[in-house]
Amino acid sequence: MKKSRHLWRNTILTLFWFLFTLNAQADNSTLTEKINRLLNGTDKNSNVAVTRHGVLLTPPDKLAPLCADPHLSLSGNQRLTGNRTVVARCGSKKYFLQVRIEAEGSWWVVAKDLTAGHAVSQDDVIKRSGSLANLPSGLVMNMNALQGAVLTRPVRAGQPLTENRLRKRWRINRGEETDVIASGNGFHIITRGKALDNAAINEAVRVRMKSGQLVTGSVTSDGSVRINL
């Protein structure tokens, strides 16, 4: 009789543990799906195709206090891959979940050695696709970012292009004379001045007028400086 009771108790415990494990796996699967929806809907440029996948690192016993439908948000830096923290809110309580992010996408590498000051064109780059792990941050993934871009430092063939290696092409150079157009209610004045900065289109630039006055305006596509008064 005792042996039968012992066997029955072990069977019940085994069944309970099996059901508990299945329930925990289902909960973790649902949580991971929510995290993946968060990752693929946050920090995402609509012109850049990047697919992220999160691997939940927080152990199941630390997930037990979570509510059924926590509000999730990302914390920390904006890296595409690597370890990140997901904040799970259940009412006034916050839980911090550790996640390893894996990502795949496309980026641009240079096809040949290029020097600083080179104006990048489509012929200078090659598209690569695959895992984004171990690649530098700030990857150029959108061809539009290369339009009118100039290299700030030399790059070797095969190196990925990053945002910190590029700047917009100057439309006005420091020391250059330019038209300064001042507009206001009922008036429009055009005069001349000397630029004190390098500046690209739509960037702010300081201009010293011939009278000695210092003004700041926005660079237009034709190289003039517009001031709204």
N, C-alpha and C positions, 0 to 999 in steps of 0.2 A: 504493500500500500504506500509506504514511504517513498519507495523508488518511483512509483507511478506519479505521486504528487510532485516529486522533485523533477521528473521528466516534463510534467505538465507546466510547472513554473518556468523551467528553462525555455520551453516552447513559446510561452506567452511573452517572456522577456525578449527572446529572439525576434518574434513577430513585431513587438513594440519598437524595438531598435530598427528593424527593417523599415517600418512605416515612418518612423521619425526621420531616418536617413533619406527616404524618398521625398518626404515633405521638405526637408532642408535643401535637397538638391533642386527641387522645383522652385522654392523660394529664391535660391541663389541664381537659378537660371532666369527667373523673372527680373531680379534685380540687375543682372548683367545685361539683359535686353534693354532695360531702362537706361543704364549707363551708356550703352552703345548709341541709343537714340540721342542722349545728351551730347556725346562726343561728336556725333556727325551733324549736330545742329548748332554747335557752339564754336566760336572762333573760326567760322567757315566763310571763306570768300566764295560767292556764288559762281565766280569765273574760274575757280580752281577745283579740279576733281581730286579730292583726297578722301579715302575711305579709312576710318579709324575703327579699331577693335580693342575693347578693354578686357583685360584679364584681372579678375578680382583676387587680390592678395590677402585681404583681411580674412582671418580664419572664421569658420562657421560659428564658434561660440561667441565671438565678438559681434556677430550679426543678429544674435537672438533677440536683443532688446528693440530692434528696429520695428517700426509700425509696418502695416501691410502696404501702404502707398506713400513712401517718403518723398519729399520734394528735394530734388538733387541739383547741385550746382558744383562747378569746378573751382578749385582753389589753387593758388600758387602761380607759377610761371605759365607761359603760353607755348611750351614746347610741343611739337607735333607727336613725338614719341617719348618713351621713358616713363618713369614713375610719376604719378600725379596723385593729388588728394581730391576725393569727391566728398563734398559736404552733404549729408543726408539730414533733412529737418523733419522732425515729427512733432508738430506743434511748436512749443518753445524749446524743445530739446534738439541738440545738434550732435551728430555722430560723424566721425571722420574715417572714411574708408580709403584704403590704399589700393590703387589700381595701376597696373602696368599697361601702357598704351602702345599698341602696334599700329602702324599706318602704312598705307601704300598710296602712291600717286605718281605724278610726272613732274620733271624739273628740267632745267636747261643747263648744259655744260658747253664750254667753249670748244670749238673745233680746231683751233690753232692758237699758238702763243700770241697774246695781245699785250700791247703796252698801255701804260697809264695815259689817259687823255683820248684814247681811241673811242670813236662814236660807234656803238655796237649796232650791227645790222643783223637781219635774219640769216645771212650767209655765214655769220661768225659763230653760230650756235647749233647744237644738236640736242634733240629731245631724248631724255632717258625716262624710263618707267620702272617701277618696282617698289621694294621696301624702302621706307624713308629712315630706317634705323641707321645710326652712326653717321648720318649726314649732318652738315652744319645747319644752324638755325638761320632763318631769314632767306631760305631758298627762293630763287625766282622761279615761280611756277606758272606765271601768266605772261604770255608773249607781249601783252600790252605794256607791261612794266619796262620792256626794253626799248620802246619807241622813244626816240630822242634822248636815250641814256648814254652817258659817257663813263668810262672806267676811271675810278679814282686811284687804282694801283694795277700793276702788271698781273696777268693771270696766265697760267700755263695750259696747254691743250689738255682737255679732259677734266679740268677743274669745274665744279659746279658754280654757277653764278649766284651770288648772294646780294641782298639789298645793300649791305654796307660797302660793297665794291662799286656801286653805281651812284651817279648823281644825274640830275637833269642837265641838259645842255644849256650853257649860259646864253641868254638872249641879249643881255647887256653886260659888258665887261667894265670893271673898275677903271675909271679915268676916261671913259668914253663919253662924248657929248651926245645928248639926246633931247628930243622934244618932251616938254612937260605940259600936260594938258590938265587944266583946272576947270572943273565944271561945278555949277551951282544953280540955284533957282534964278533962271533968266539970264545967265551969262555963261560964256565959254571962252577961255583964255589959253592961248598957246605961246609958250616961251621956251627958252633953252637953258640947260643946266648940265653939270658934269656928275656922272654916277660915281658914288663913293664905294660901291660894292659890286661884286659879281651877282647876277640874279637871273633865274630862269623865268619863263612865262608864268604869270599869276603870282610870282613871289614879290615880297616887299623889297624896295631898294631905297637907299638914301641918295638924295641929289642935292648938290650945292649949286644954288642959283648964282647968276652973275652978280646979283646984288649982295651976295654973301649969305643970304638966307638958306637955312637947311630945311628941306622938306622930305617927306617920305610918301611914296606912292606905290602903285602896283604896276608891274611890267605887262604890257600888252603884246599880242602876237607880232605886231609890226615894229616892236622895239621901243616904242614911246612909253612914257610913264604917266599914268592917269591918277589924278588926285580929285577926290570928291569933297567939296566944301559945303 
